[in-house]
Structure formats: C-alpha cells, structure tokens
Amino acid sequence: MTSYLSPPTAADIDAAAERLRGTAVRTPLLTSPVLDAVTGARVFLKPETLQRTGSFKFRGAYNRLVQIPQELRAAGVVACSSGNHAQGVAAAAKLLGMPAVIVMPTDAPAMKRQRTLDLGAEVVEYDRAKDDRDAIASRIAAERGAIFVPPYDDPHIIAGQGTVGLEIAEDLAALGLLPDVVSANVSGGGLLSGIALAVKARAPHARIVAAEPAGFDDHARSFRSGTRERNDLVVGSFCDALLAPTPGLITFEVTRRLAGEGVVATDDEVAKAVGFAFRELKLVVEPGGAVALAALLNGRLDAEGKVVAIVLSGGNVDPATFEACLSA
C-alpha cells in the first residue's frame, strides 16, 4: 500500500510540531534516582503513556490527517492497526470531523479495540496469521474513496512521531545536556526514524538504538545485513504493538543511516520492566511500550556514565496482562 515517497527532514518535524502545538500533549522528561542507581546512567524517560490516546501514535496520525484537504475529508480514512495507531487515527479523525475505518487483528487487546470504537471509528477484523490486512484496507479505501493512513511508512506520519525526539532534544538542552543514547521501541520504524532525524540534527554524536522483542528483531538483523529482513513469525510475543513483519521502506532508509543498531528483550524481561515502571516510576506501561526500558534494565544498552533517553511509547494494556506483569 506504500508507494515510495522521500523521507521527511528535520524541518518537516519542526513543521509537524507547530501543527501539533496545543493539540498533542508535550509529554515531560522524567527522572528516577532508583533507575539511575540501577543503571549507572543519567536516565530520562519520555512517557508517551501520557499522550492523547495513551501512545505516541496520535502525533503522526494527527499530522497526517490535518493536512488532508477539506474537500477530501468527507470520504474519511482507513488504517491498519493492532490498537495504538487505530486509536490515534480514530481520535484525530474525530477532532477533524472525518469518518474512520480501522482494520484490526482479531487478537488485538480488547481494551484497544473498545477504545477505538468509543472514539467513533468502525472496526473491521482480520486474522493476523492468515489474512492480508493491506489488501482488506485497500479494498475498503477503493470502495469508499477514503484515504489510507499507513501506520509508519509515510513521511507525514514519521514527521509527527519525530516530535518525540524533538522534545527530548529541546528539554535536555534546556538542562544543559545532550543525549548520548536514545532508545525507542520499534515495529515498522516510524517512531525510531522520526526520533533519529530530530535528535541527530541537534546531537550528531547521539546513538539511536532500536528496541525489539526477542524473536522479532527484524530491524537489528536488517542493520547487520544492510537489507530489509523479515520476521519468521507474525504472532508469538505479548508485545502486540511491535509485531510488524519487516522495517518500512521509507523508515529503513532513515534508520540504517542514523540508527544502525538494535537491542532485544524477552517477554519475561519486558514483563518485569512493566512491573518496575509501576512500582518504582508510578507509571502504567504496556508491554510494547517497555522493551527499551527492559533492555536498559538488563544491561543491553551501553549506558553507564551516559545521558540516556528512553521512550515509553504506550500505556494501553489490558488489566489481566498488566496484573500478570506485576506478578512476574
């Protein structure tokens, strides 16, 4: 569904920040003496759990939808998502008075599905292991004359997500600091590529690190091989937000140049990180939002003595899953 488009620039991210001003939440940078002591680093957390709809995805969705010409809005938009992009698109569409259809896997967390419906979107379900979600979305878009809104492989989406990195760089600069390491959870790469563009424009020395669930490390393998690798499975981790099969075309063009390294965490490590965030940081983080934190806590990031920014990318977790994480 993605025809090739050029990646955005740091200037595009600045423009996205202006569009989002007053609509998206400018989430704070948080610190924790406990986390600093455990890691030996100066750690700053970017809690996109506090963002509108509970994840960073609102940023890219709104930046894309607000640029749709008024005369095309009545036909609405179509998106594919297991939940966070779904809610971001649904919320942006509601704000802009547009109908939205979301193609969502049947195994998506119930809370994410319900909140997408509550935001006024129509949900069309598919089997993640058997069906082609892009084909379903393409058919719906053609039938309705709607605009397809990709979850990550779109320059406007990337630019919107890149405002996360812009805010990290600006807020650290206000403290007289530059980041040494910035790590974000990655699925298709929209967040990581946007962060890389924004941070590298202000801190060229910073390392941008992809964090992925073990067994779904397509970015790390792609960085090593120099070409886009695919995961063998599309199910098998409870980090449901991070199960894209391969890096995006546009996103990988950016991340292979500006990131180029990845770390992984197992589901058990992620569950413990979710528990750590709740007990020590007083934050509710979903599994897919806690992989970078898990990698940090398990020594996978070269963090000691460094200024490290960790993105907690989402907090939309079902109560049963959250309870299981707290018991890990």
Phi and psi restraints in degrees (value plus and minus 20) as a CYANA .aco file:
   2 THR   PHI    -122.1   -82.1
   2 THR   PSI      91.5   131.5
   3 SER   PHI    -102.9   -62.9
   3 SER   PSI     132.3   172.3
   4 TYR   PHI     -88.3   -48.3
   4 TYR   PSI     112.0   152.0
   5 LEU   PHI    -151.9  -111.9
   5 LEU   PSI     133.3   173.3
   6 SER   PHI     -89.9   -49.9
   6 SER   PSI     126.1   166.1
   7 PRO   PHI     -83.0   -43.0
   7 PRO   PSI     135.9   175.9
   8 PRO   PHI     -92.9   -52.9
   8 PRO   PSI     152.8   192.8
   9 THR   PHI    -135.1   -95.1
   9 THR   PSI     153.4   193.4
  10 ALA   PHI     -81.2   -41.2
  10 ALA   PSI     -53.0   -13.0
  11 ALA   PHI     -85.5   -45.5
  11 ALA   PSI     -55.3   -15.3
  12 ASP   PHI     -84.4   -44.4
  12 ASP   PSI     -54.9   -14.9
  13 ILE   PHI     -89.1   -49.1
  13 ILE   PSI     -59.2   -19.2
  14 ASP   PHI     -80.1   -40.1
  14 ASP   PSI     -62.0   -22.0
  15 ALA   PHI     -85.9   -45.9
  15 ALA   PSI     -59.3   -19.3
  16 ALA   PHI     -82.0   -42.0
  16 ALA   PSI     -58.7   -18.7
  17 ALA   PHI     -80.7   -40.7
  17 ALA   PSI     -56.5   -16.5
  18 GLU   PHI     -88.2   -48.2
  18 GLU   PSI     -59.9   -19.9
  19 ARG   PHI     -84.7   -44.7
  19 ARG   PSI     -54.7   -14.7
  20 LEU   PHI    -104.3   -64.3
  20 LEU   PSI     -35.2     4.8
  21 ARG   PHI     -77.8   -37.8
  21 ARG   PSI     106.5   146.5
  22 GLY   PHI      64.1   104.1
  22 GLY   PSI     -27.8    12.2
  23 THR   PHI    -132.8   -92.8
  23 THR   PSI     -72.6   -32.6
  24 ALA   PHI    -101.8   -61.8
  24 ALA   PSI     136.7   176.7
  25 VAL   PHI    -102.5   -62.5
  25 VAL   PSI     110.9   150.9
  26 ARG   PHI    -103.8   -63.8
  26 ARG   PSI      76.4   116.4
  27 THR   PHI     -91.2   -51.2
  27 THR   PSI     128.1   168.1
  28 PRO   PHI    -100.3   -60.3
  28 PRO   PSI     148.5   188.5
  29 LEU   PHI    -117.5   -77.5
  29 LEU   PSI     105.3   145.3
  30 LEU   PHI    -129.6   -89.6
  30 LEU   PSI     128.6   168.6
  31 THR   PHI    -143.6  -103.6
  31 THR   PSI     141.7   181.7
  32 SER   PHI    -166.4  -126.4
  32 SER   PSI      97.8   137.8
  33 PRO   PHI     -77.1   -37.1
  33 PRO   PSI     -55.3   -15.3
  34 VAL   PHI     -83.7   -43.7
  34 VAL   PSI     -66.1   -26.1
  35 LEU   PHI     -85.7   -45.7
  35 LEU   PSI     -60.5   -20.5
  36 ASP   PHI     -81.7   -41.7
  36 ASP   PSI     -61.8   -21.8
  37 ALA   PHI     -86.6   -46.6
  37 ALA   PSI     -59.4   -19.4
  38 VAL   PHI     -86.9   -46.9
  38 VAL   PSI     -57.3   -17.3
  39 THR   PHI    -120.3   -80.3
  39 THR   PSI     -37.8     2.2
  40 GLY   PHI      52.8    92.8
  40 GLY   PSI      -5.4    34.6
  41 ALA   PHI    -137.9   -97.9
  41 ALA   PSI     149.5   189.5
  42 ARG   PHI    -119.8   -79.8
  42 ARG   PSI      81.7   121.7
  43 VAL   PHI    -122.5   -82.5
  43 VAL   PSI     115.0   155.0
  44 PHE   PHI    -142.0  -102.0
  44 PHE   PSI     108.0   148.0
  45 LEU   PHI    -123.3   -83.3
  45 LEU   PSI     114.6   154.6
  46 LYS   PHI    -126.4   -86.4
  46 LYS   PSI      78.1   118.1
  47 PRO   PHI    -106.7   -66.7
  47 PRO   PSI      64.4   104.4
  48 GLU   PHI     -91.0   -51.0
  48 GLU   PSI     -21.9    18.1
  49 THR   PHI     -78.8   -38.8
  49 THR   PSI     -44.9    -4.9
  50 LEU   PHI    -113.5   -73.5
  50 LEU   PSI     -18.7    21.3
  51 GLN   PHI     -92.3   -52.3
  51 GLN   PSI     140.0   180.0
  52 ARG   PHI     -73.6   -33.6
  52 ARG   PSI     114.3   154.3
  53 THR   PHI      48.2    88.2
  53 THR   PSI     -15.6    24.4
  54 GLY   PHI      63.4   103.4
  54 GLY   PSI      -7.3    32.7
  55 SER   PHI    -179.3  -139.3
  55 SER   PSI     145.8   185.8
  56 PHE   PHI     -82.7   -42.7
  56 PHE   PSI     -37.3     2.7
  57 LYS   PHI     -80.6   -40.6
  57 LYS   PSI     -45.5    -5.5
  58 PHE   PHI     -80.3   -40.3
  58 PHE   PSI     -54.7   -14.7
  59 ARG   PHI     -78.2   -38.2
  59 ARG   PSI     -74.9   -34.9
  60 GLY   PHI     -87.1   -47.1
  60 GLY   PSI     -59.6   -19.6
  61 ALA   PHI     -82.1   -42.1
  61 ALA   PSI     -66.7   -26.7
  62 TYR   PHI     -87.3   -47.3
  62 TYR   PSI     -60.9   -20.9
  63 ASN   PHI     -80.9   -40.9
  63 ASN   PSI     -53.9   -13.9
  64 ARG   PHI     -95.0   -55.0
  64 ARG   PSI     -69.6   -29.6
  65 LEU   PHI     -89.1   -49.1
  65 LEU   PSI     -55.8   -15.8
  66 VAL   PHI     -87.4   -47.4
  66 VAL   PSI     -36.8     3.2
  67 GLN   PHI    -113.5   -73.5
  67 GLN   PSI     -20.7    19.3
  68 ILE   PHI     -91.9   -51.9
  68 ILE   PSI     107.4   147.4
  69 PRO   PHI     -77.6   -37.6
  69 PRO   PSI     126.3   166.3
  70 GLN   PHI     -74.8   -34.8
  70 GLN   PSI     -58.6   -18.6
  71 GLU   PHI     -91.6   -51.6
  71 GLU   PSI     -31.7     8.3
  72 LEU   PHI    -123.5   -83.5
  72 LEU   PSI     -23.1    16.9
  73 ARG   PHI     -95.8   -55.8
  73 ARG   PSI     -45.4    -5.4
  74 ALA   PHI     -83.2   -43.2
  74 ALA   PSI     -50.6   -10.6
  75 ALA   PHI     -95.8   -55.8
  75 ALA   PSI     -37.0     3.0
  76 GLY   PHI      62.8   102.8
  76 GLY   PSI    -187.1  -147.1
  77 VAL   PHI    -153.0  -113.0
  77 VAL   PSI     138.2   178.2
  78 VAL   PHI    -148.5  -108.5
  78 VAL   PSI     118.9   158.9
  79 ALA   PHI    -161.8  -121.8
  79 ALA   PSI     139.2   179.2
  80 CYS   PHI    -135.1   -95.1
  80 CYS   PSI     113.3   153.3
  81 SER   PHI    -190.6  -150.6
  81 SER   PSI     129.0   169.0
  82 SER   PHI    -105.0   -65.0
  82 SER   PSI     -25.2    14.8
  83 GLY   PHI     138.1   178.1
  83 GLY   PSI     -67.2   -27.2
  84 ASN   PHI     -97.0   -57.0
  84 ASN   PSI     -64.9   -24.9
  85 HIS   PHI     -84.3   -44.3
  85 HIS   PSI     -56.9   -16.9
  86 ALA   PHI     -76.4   -36.4
  86 ALA   PSI     -69.5   -29.5
  87 GLN   PHI     -88.0   -48.0
  87 GLN   PSI     -56.6   -16.6
  88 GLY   PHI     -83.4   -43.4
  88 GLY   PSI     -66.0   -26.0
  89 VAL   PHI     -86.0   -46.0
  89 VAL   PSI     -64.2   -24.2
  90 ALA   PHI     -80.8   -40.8
  90 ALA   PSI     -62.9   -22.9
  91 ALA   PHI     -87.8   -47.8
  91 ALA   PSI     -62.9   -22.9
  92 ALA   PHI     -84.0   -44.0
  92 ALA   PSI     -62.6   -22.6
  93 ALA   PHI     -82.8   -42.8
  93 ALA   PSI     -60.7   -20.7
  94 LYS   PHI     -83.2   -43.2
  94 LYS   PSI     -63.0   -23.0
  95 LEU   PHI     -82.1   -42.1
  95 LEU   PSI     -54.1   -14.1
  96 LEU   PHI    -117.6   -77.6
  96 LEU   PSI     -16.4    23.6
  97 GLY   PHI      50.4    90.4
  97 GLY   PSI      17.4    57.4
  98 MET   PHI    -137.9   -97.9
  98 MET   PSI     122.4   162.4
  99 PRO   PHI     -91.7   -51.7
  99 PRO   PSI     131.1   171.1
 100 ALA   PHI    -159.0  -119.0
 100 ALA   PSI     117.7   157.7
 101 VAL   PHI    -138.1   -98.1
 101 VAL   PSI     110.0   150.0
 102 ILE   PHI    -137.1   -97.1
 102 ILE   PSI     104.1   144.1
 103 VAL   PHI    -109.6   -69.6
 103 VAL   PSI      92.5   132.5
 104 MET   PHI    -147.3  -107.3
 104 MET   PSI     117.0   157.0
 105 PRO   PHI     -86.3   -46.3
 105 PRO   PSI     129.7   169.7
 106 THR   PHI     -84.8   -44.8
 106 THR   PSI     -42.7    -2.7
 107 ASP   PHI    -113.7   -73.7
 107 ASP   PSI      -8.8    31.2
 108 ALA   PHI     -82.6   -42.6
 108 ALA   PSI     125.2   165.2
 109 PRO   PHI     -73.8   -33.8
 109 PRO   PSI     117.2   157.2
 110 ALA   PHI     -78.9   -38.9
 110 ALA   PSI     -57.3   -17.3
 111 MET   PHI     -84.3   -44.3
 111 MET   PSI     -60.7   -20.7
 112 LYS   PHI     -85.2   -45.2
 112 LYS   PSI     -60.5   -20.5
 113 ARG   PHI     -83.7   -43.7
 113 ARG   PSI     -65.7   -25.7
 114 GLN   PHI     -85.7   -45.7
 114 GLN   PSI     -59.8   -19.8
 115 ARG   PHI     -89.5   -49.5
 115 ARG   PSI     -50.8   -10.8
 116 THR   PHI     -84.8   -44.8
 116 THR   PSI     -63.6   -23.6
 117 LEU   PHI     -84.3   -44.3
 117 LEU   PSI     -61.0   -21.0
 118 ASP   PHI     -83.4   -43.4
 118 ASP   PSI     -46.5    -6.5
 119 LEU   PHI    -102.0   -62.0
 119 LEU   PSI     -19.2    20.8
 120 GLY   PHI      77.4   117.4
 120 GLY   PSI     -15.5    24.5
 121 ALA   PHI    -104.2   -64.2
 121 ALA   PSI     134.3   174.3
 122 GLU   PHI    -110.2   -70.2
 122 GLU   PSI     115.2   155.2
 123 VAL   PHI    -130.4   -90.4
 123 VAL   PSI     108.4   148.4
 124 VAL   PHI    -135.2   -95.2
 124 VAL   PSI     100.0   140.0
 125 GLU   PHI    -109.4   -69.4
 125 GLU   PSI     134.5   174.5
 126 TYR   PHI    -166.7  -126.7
 126 TYR   PSI     142.1   182.1
 127 ASP   PHI    -109.6   -69.6
 127 ASP   PSI      94.5   134.5
 128 ARG   PHI     -78.6   -38.6
 128 ARG   PSI     -54.2   -14.2
 129 ALA   PHI    -102.5   -62.5
 129 ALA   PSI     -37.6     2.4
 130 LYS   PHI    -141.5  -101.5
 130 LYS   PSI     -55.0   -15.0
 131 ASP   PHI    -116.8   -76.8
 131 ASP   PSI     137.3   177.3
 132 ASP   PHI    -118.8   -78.8
 132 ASP   PSI      82.3   122.3
 133 ARG   PHI     -85.7   -45.7
 133 ARG   PSI     -54.6   -14.6
 134 ASP   PHI     -85.6   -45.6
 134 ASP   PSI     -57.7   -17.7
 135 ALA   PHI     -85.7   -45.7
 135 ALA   PSI     -60.1   -20.1
 136 ILE   PHI     -83.6   -43.6
 136 ILE   PSI     -66.9   -26.9
 137 ALA   PHI     -84.8   -44.8
 137 ALA   PSI     -58.4   -18.4
 138 SER   PHI     -82.8   -42.8
 138 SER   PSI     -61.7   -21.7
 139 ARG   PHI     -83.5   -43.5
 139 ARG   PSI     -65.5   -25.5
 140 ILE   PHI     -83.9   -43.9
 140 ILE   PSI     -62.5   -22.5
 141 ALA   PHI     -82.4   -42.4
 141 ALA   PSI     -61.1   -21.1
 142 ALA   PHI     -87.0   -47.0
 142 ALA   PSI     -61.5   -21.5
 143 GLU   PHI     -84.8   -44.8
 143 GLU   PSI     -56.0   -16.0
 144 ARG   PHI    -123.3   -83.3
 144 ARG   PSI     -27.3    12.7
 145 GLY   PHI      50.0    90.0
 145 GLY   PSI       4.2    44.2
 146 ALA   PHI    -105.9   -65.9
 146 ALA   PSI     144.0   184.0
 147 ILE   PHI    -118.3   -78.3
 147 ILE   PSI     110.1   150.1
 148 PHE   PHI     -99.8   -59.8
 148 PHE   PSI     112.8   152.8
 149 VAL   PHI    -134.9   -94.9
 149 VAL   PSI      81.0   121.0
 150 PRO   PHI     -83.8   -43.8
 150 PRO   PSI     133.8   173.8
 151 PRO   PHI     -92.6   -52.6
 151 PRO   PSI     -43.4    -3.4
 152 TYR   PHI    -173.5  -133.5
 152 TYR   PSI     -53.5   -13.5
 153 ASP   PHI    -110.4   -70.4
 153 ASP   PSI      45.6    85.6
 154 ASP   PHI    -172.4  -132.4
 154 ASP   PSI     112.6   152.6
 155 PRO   PHI     -81.5   -41.5
 155 PRO   PSI     -52.7   -12.7
 156 HIS   PHI     -92.5   -52.5
 156 HIS   PSI     -57.6   -17.6
 157 ILE   PHI     -82.9   -42.9
 157 ILE   PSI     -68.4   -28.4
 158 ILE   PHI     -79.7   -39.7
 158 ILE   PSI     -63.8   -23.8
 159 ALA   PHI     -82.6   -42.6
 159 ALA   PSI     -60.9   -20.9
 160 GLY   PHI     -83.1   -43.1
 160 GLY   PSI     -65.2   -25.2
 161 GLN   PHI     -85.5   -45.5
 161 GLN   PSI     -50.4   -10.4
 162 GLY   PHI     -83.7   -43.7
 162 GLY   PSI     -37.4     2.6
 163 THR   PHI     -84.8   -44.8
 163 THR   PSI     -40.4    -0.4
 164 VAL   PHI     -80.6   -40.6
 164 VAL   PSI     -68.6   -28.6
 165 GLY   PHI     -87.0   -47.0
 165 GLY   PSI     -58.0   -18.0
 166 LEU   PHI     -78.9   -38.9
 166 LEU   PSI     -65.9   -25.9
 167 GLU   PHI     -86.7   -46.7
 167 GLU   PSI     -58.7   -18.7
 168 ILE   PHI     -78.7   -38.7
 168 ILE   PSI     -70.0   -30.0
 169 ALA   PHI     -83.4   -43.4
 169 ALA   PSI     -62.7   -22.7
 170 GLU   PHI     -86.4   -46.4
 170 GLU   PSI     -63.4   -23.4
 171 ASP   PHI     -91.0   -51.0
 171 ASP   PSI     -54.8   -14.8
 172 LEU   PHI     -88.3   -48.3
 172 LEU   PSI     -60.0   -20.0
 173 ALA   PHI     -80.6   -40.6
 173 ALA   PSI     -56.6   -16.6
 174 ALA   PHI     -83.8   -43.8
 174 ALA   PSI     -42.5    -2.5
 175 LEU   PHI    -114.0   -74.0
 175 LEU   PSI     -18.0    22.0
 176 GLY   PHI      57.9    97.9
 176 GLY   PSI       5.8    45.8
 177 LEU   PHI    -142.1  -102.1
 177 LEU   PSI     135.3   175.3
 178 LEU   PHI    -141.2  -101.2
 178 LEU   PSI     122.9   162.9
 179 PRO   PHI     -94.9   -54.9
 179 PRO   PSI     118.1   158.1
 180 ASP   PHI    -109.1   -69.1
 180 ASP   PSI     -57.4   -17.4
 181 VAL   PHI    -157.7  -117.7
 181 VAL   PSI     113.4   153.4
 182 VAL   PHI    -146.5  -106.5
 182 VAL   PSI     104.1   144.1
 183 SER   PHI    -143.7  -103.7
 183 SER   PSI     114.8   154.8
 184 ALA   PHI    -155.0  -115.0
 184 ALA   PSI     128.7   168.7
 185 ASN   PHI     -88.8   -48.8
 185 ASN   PSI     123.6   163.6
 186 VAL   PHI    -155.0  -115.0
 186 VAL   PSI     117.1   157.1
 187 SER   PHI    -138.0   -98.0
 187 SER   PSI    -105.6   -65.6
 188 GLY   PHI    -107.9   -67.9
 188 GLY   PSI     -36.9     3.1
 189 GLY   PHI      88.0   128.0
 189 GLY   PSI     -15.3    24.7
 190 GLY   PHI     -82.8   -42.8
 190 GLY   PSI     -65.7   -25.7
 191 LEU   PHI     -86.5   -46.5
 191 LEU   PSI     -68.2   -28.2
 192 LEU   PHI     -82.0   -42.0
 192 LEU   PSI     -63.9   -23.9
 193 SER   PHI     -87.6   -47.6
 193 SER   PSI     -60.1   -20.1
 194 GLY   PHI     -84.0   -44.0
 194 GLY   PSI     -64.0   -24.0
 195 ILE   PHI     -81.0   -41.0
 195 ILE   PSI     -63.6   -23.6
 196 ALA   PHI     -79.4   -39.4
 196 ALA   PSI     -64.6   -24.6
 197 LEU   PHI     -82.7   -42.7
 197 LEU   PSI     -65.4   -25.4
 198 ALA   PHI     -90.3   -50.3
 198 ALA   PSI     -65.4   -25.4
 199 VAL   PHI     -92.3   -52.3
 199 VAL   PSI     -64.4   -24.4
 200 LYS   PHI     -84.0   -44.0
 200 LYS   PSI     -47.3    -7.3
 201 ALA   PHI     -88.5   -48.5
 201 ALA   PSI     -42.0    -2.0
 202 ARG   PHI    -134.3   -94.3
 202 ARG   PSI     -41.7    -1.7
 203 ALA   PHI    -161.7  -121.7
 203 ALA   PSI      57.4    97.4
 204 PRO   PHI     -78.0   -38.0
 204 PRO   PSI     -45.0    -5.0
 205 HIS   PHI    -100.5   -60.5
 205 HIS   PSI     -33.4     6.6
 206 ALA   PHI     -84.2   -44.2
 206 ALA   PSI     121.1   161.1
 207 ARG   PHI    -110.9   -70.9
 207 ARG   PSI     110.6   150.6
 208 ILE   PHI    -128.5   -88.5
 208 ILE   PSI      98.7   138.7
 209 VAL   PHI    -139.6   -99.6
 209 VAL   PSI     106.7   146.7
 210 ALA   PHI     -99.2   -59.2
 210 ALA   PSI     115.7   155.7
 211 ALA   PHI    -137.1   -97.1
 211 ALA   PSI     104.4   144.4
 212 GLU   PHI    -153.9  -113.9
 212 GLU   PSI     135.2   175.2
 213 PRO   PHI     -87.3   -47.3
 213 PRO   PSI     123.3   163.3
 214 ALA   PHI     -77.3   -37.3
 214 ALA   PSI     114.0   154.0
 215 GLY   PHI      70.1   110.1
 215 GLY   PSI     -28.0    12.0
 216 PHE   PHI    -151.0  -111.0
 216 PHE   PSI      22.0    62.0
 217 ASP   PHI    -115.5   -75.5
 217 ASP   PSI      29.0    69.0
 218 ASP   PHI     -83.0   -43.0
 218 ASP   PSI     -52.8   -12.8
 219 HIS   PHI     -88.6   -48.6
 219 HIS   PSI     -67.5   -27.5
 220 ALA   PHI     -78.3   -38.3
 220 ALA   PSI     -63.9   -23.9
 221 ARG   PHI     -88.5   -48.5
 221 ARG   PSI     -55.5   -15.5
 222 SER   PHI     -87.4   -47.4
 222 SER   PSI     -57.7   -17.7
 223 PHE   PHI     -82.1   -42.1
 223 PHE   PSI     -59.2   -19.2
 224 ARG   PHI     -90.6   -50.6
 224 ARG   PSI     -58.8   -18.8
 225 SER   PHI    -107.6   -67.6
 225 SER   PSI     -41.9    -1.9
 226 GLY   PHI      63.4   103.4
 226 GLY   PSI     -15.1    24.9
 227 THR   PHI    -156.9  -116.9
 227 THR   PSI     139.4   179.4
 228 ARG   PHI     -91.7   -51.7
 228 ARG   PSI      93.9   133.9
 229 GLU   PHI    -113.0   -73.0
 229 GLU   PSI     139.7   179.7
 230 ARG   PHI    -135.4   -95.4
 230 ARG   PSI     128.6   168.6
 231 ASN   PHI     -96.1   -56.1
 231 ASN   PSI     126.4   166.4
 232 ASP   PHI     -91.0   -51.0
 232 ASP   PSI     -49.2    -9.2
 233 LEU   PHI    -140.4  -100.4
 233 LEU   PSI     136.4   176.4
 234 VAL   PHI    -134.0   -94.0
 234 VAL   PSI     -23.9    16.1
 235 VAL   PHI    -155.9  -115.9
 235 VAL   PSI     141.9   181.9
 236 GLY   PHI     111.2   151.2
 236 GLY   PSI     -22.1    17.9
 237 SER   PHI    -148.7  -108.7
 237 SER   PSI     127.9   167.9
 238 PHE   PHI    -103.7   -63.7
 238 PHE   PSI     -16.4    23.6
 239 CYS   PHI    -103.5   -63.5
 239 CYS   PSI      48.0    88.0
 240 ASP   PHI     -80.6   -40.6
 240 ASP   PSI     -45.0    -5.0
 241 ALA   PHI     -95.7   -55.7
 241 ALA   PSI     -28.7    11.3
 242 LEU   PHI    -141.4  -101.4
 242 LEU   PSI      14.5    54.5
 243 LEU   PHI    -131.8   -91.8
 243 LEU   PSI       9.5    49.5
 244 ALA   PHI     -82.0   -42.0
 244 ALA   PSI     123.0   163.0
 245 PRO   PHI     -93.4   -53.4
 245 PRO   PSI     -44.5    -4.5
 246 THR   PHI    -179.9  -139.9
 246 THR   PSI     135.1   175.1
 247 PRO   PHI     -80.9   -40.9
 247 PRO   PSI     132.1   172.1
 248 GLY   PHI     -90.5   -50.5
 248 GLY   PSI     139.0   179.0
 249 LEU   PHI     -82.7   -42.7
 249 LEU   PSI     -72.1   -32.1
 250 ILE   PHI     -91.2   -51.2
 250 ILE   PSI     -64.2   -24.2
 251 THR   PHI     -83.3   -43.3
 251 THR   PSI     -59.4   -19.4
 252 PHE   PHI     -89.6   -49.6
 252 PHE   PSI     -51.6   -11.6
 253 GLU   PHI     -78.8   -38.8
 253 GLU   PSI     -55.0   -15.0
 254 VAL   PHI    -100.0   -60.0
 254 VAL   PSI     -70.2   -30.2
 255 THR   PHI     -90.2   -50.2
 255 THR   PSI     -50.2   -10.2
 256 ARG   PHI     -88.6   -48.6
 256 ARG   PSI     -44.6    -4.6
 257 ARG   PHI    -107.2   -67.2
 257 ARG   PSI     -60.9   -20.9
 258 LEU   PHI    -127.4   -87.4
 258 LEU   PSI     -32.9     7.1
 259 ALA   PHI    -135.0   -95.0
 259 ALA   PSI    -107.3   -67.3
 260 GLY   PHI      63.4   103.4
 260 GLY   PSI     -15.0    25.0
 261 GLU   PHI    -165.7  -125.7
 261 GLU   PSI     132.1   172.1
 262 GLY   PHI    -163.0  -123.0
 262 GLY   PSI     136.3   176.3
 263 VAL   PHI    -151.0  -111.0
 263 VAL   PSI     140.5   180.5
 264 VAL   PHI    -148.0  -108.0
 264 VAL   PSI     142.4   182.4
 265 ALA   PHI    -162.4  -122.4
 265 ALA   PSI     122.6   162.6
 266 THR   PHI     -96.7   -56.7
 266 THR   PSI     143.4   183.4
 267 ASP   PHI     -79.2   -39.2
 267 ASP   PSI     -57.1   -17.1
 268 ASP   PHI     -85.0   -45.0
 268 ASP   PSI     -61.9   -21.9
 269 GLU   PHI     -85.5   -45.5
 269 GLU   PSI     -58.8   -18.8
 270 VAL   PHI     -85.0   -45.0
 270 VAL   PSI     -62.5   -22.5
 271 ALA   PHI     -78.6   -38.6
 271 ALA   PSI     -62.5   -22.5
 272 LYS   PHI     -86.9   -46.9
 272 LYS   PSI     -54.5   -14.5
 273 ALA   PHI     -87.7   -47.7
 273 ALA   PSI     -57.9   -17.9
 274 VAL   PHI     -80.3   -40.3
 274 VAL   PSI     -63.4   -23.4
 275 GLY   PHI     -84.5   -44.5
 275 GLY   PSI     -60.9   -20.9
 276 PHE   PHI     -81.3   -41.3
 276 PHE   PSI     -64.6   -24.6
 277 ALA   PHI     -80.5   -40.5
 277 ALA   PSI     -58.2   -18.2
 278 PHE   PHI     -91.2   -51.2
 278 PHE   PSI     -68.3   -28.3
 279 ARG   PHI     -94.3   -54.3
 279 ARG   PSI     -62.7   -22.7
 280 GLU   PHI    -117.2   -77.2
 280 GLU   PSI     -50.5   -10.5
 281 LEU   PHI    -126.6   -86.6
 281 LEU   PSI     -31.3     8.7
 282 LYS   PHI      41.2    81.2
 282 LYS   PSI      19.5    59.5
 283 LEU   PHI    -144.1  -104.1
 283 LEU   PSI     123.6   163.6
 284 VAL   PHI    -118.2   -78.2
 284 VAL   PSI      96.7   136.7
 285 VAL   PHI    -145.3  -105.3
 285 VAL   PSI     114.7   154.7
 286 GLU   PHI     -97.1   -57.1
 286 GLU   PSI     140.2   180.2
 287 PRO   PHI     -73.1   -33.1
 287 PRO   PSI     -67.3   -27.3
 288 GLY   PHI     -85.4   -45.4
 288 GLY   PSI     -36.9     3.1
 289 GLY   PHI    -110.7   -70.7
 289 GLY   PSI     -24.0    16.0
 290 ALA   PHI    -136.7   -96.7
 290 ALA   PSI     -12.2    27.8
 291 VAL   PHI     -87.0   -47.0
 291 VAL   PSI     -63.1   -23.1
 292 ALA   PHI     -82.8   -42.8
 292 ALA   PSI     -60.3   -20.3
 293 LEU   PHI     -83.3   -43.3
 293 LEU   PSI     -61.6   -21.6
 294 ALA   PHI     -82.0   -42.0
 294 ALA   PSI     -62.3   -22.3
 295 ALA   PHI     -83.0   -43.0
 295 ALA   PSI     -60.3   -20.3
 296 LEU   PHI     -83.3   -43.3
 296 LEU   PSI     -67.8   -27.8
 297 LEU   PHI     -84.6   -44.6
 297 LEU   PSI     -45.6    -5.6
 298 ASN   PHI    -120.8   -80.8
 298 ASN   PSI      -2.0    38.0
 299 GLY   PHI      52.7    92.7
 299 GLY   PSI       0.8    40.8
 300 ARG   PHI    -104.8   -64.8
 300 ARG   PSI     -35.7     4.3
 301 LEU   PHI    -122.1   -82.1
 301 LEU   PSI     118.6   158.6
 302 ASP   PHI     -97.5   -57.5
 302 ASP   PSI      68.5   108.5
 303 ALA   PHI    -133.5   -93.5
 303 ALA   PSI     -42.8    -2.8
 304 GLU   PHI     -77.1   -37.1
 304 GLU   PSI     107.5   147.5
 305 GLY   PHI      57.7    97.7
 305 GLY   PSI     -13.8    26.2
 306 LYS   PHI    -132.1   -92.1
 306 LYS   PSI     142.2   182.2
 307 VAL   PHI    -109.7   -69.7
 307 VAL   PSI      96.2   136.2
 308 VAL   PHI    -142.8  -102.8
 308 VAL   PSI     110.9   150.9
 309 ALA   PHI    -131.2   -91.2
 309 ALA   PSI     109.6   149.6
 310 ILE   PHI    -139.7   -99.7
 310 ILE   PSI     107.2   147.2
 311 VAL   PHI    -113.0   -73.0
 311 VAL   PSI     100.5   140.5
 312 LEU   PHI    -112.7   -72.7
 312 LEU   PSI      78.0   118.0
 313 SER   PHI    -101.3   -61.3
 313 SER   PSI     -37.2     2.8
 314 GLY   PHI    -184.7  -144.7
 314 GLY   PSI     136.8   176.8
 315 GLY   PHI    -152.0  -112.0
 315 GLY   PSI       3.2    43.2
 316 ASN   PHI    -112.0   -72.0
 316 ASN   PSI      66.1   106.1
 317 VAL   PHI    -141.5  -101.5
 317 VAL   PSI     116.5   156.5
 318 ASP   PHI     -85.3   -45.3
 318 ASP   PSI     126.0   166.0
 319 PRO   PHI     -75.4   -35.4
 319 PRO   PSI     -60.8   -20.8
 320 ALA   PHI     -85.6   -45.6
 320 ALA   PSI     -61.4   -21.4
 321 THR   PHI     -85.1   -45.1
 321 THR   PSI     -62.4   -22.4
 322 PHE   PHI     -83.4   -43.4
 322 PHE   PSI     -62.8   -22.8
 323 GLU   PHI     -81.5   -41.5
 323 GLU   PSI     -60.6   -20.6
 324 ALA   PHI     -84.0   -44.0
 324 ALA   PSI     -58.3   -18.3
 325 CYS   PHI     -84.7   -44.7
 325 CYS   PSI     -59.5   -19.5
 326 LEU   PHI     -87.5   -47.5
 326 LEU   PSI     -42.7    -2.7
 327 SER   PHI    -110.4   -70.4
 327 SER   PSI     -26.8    13.2
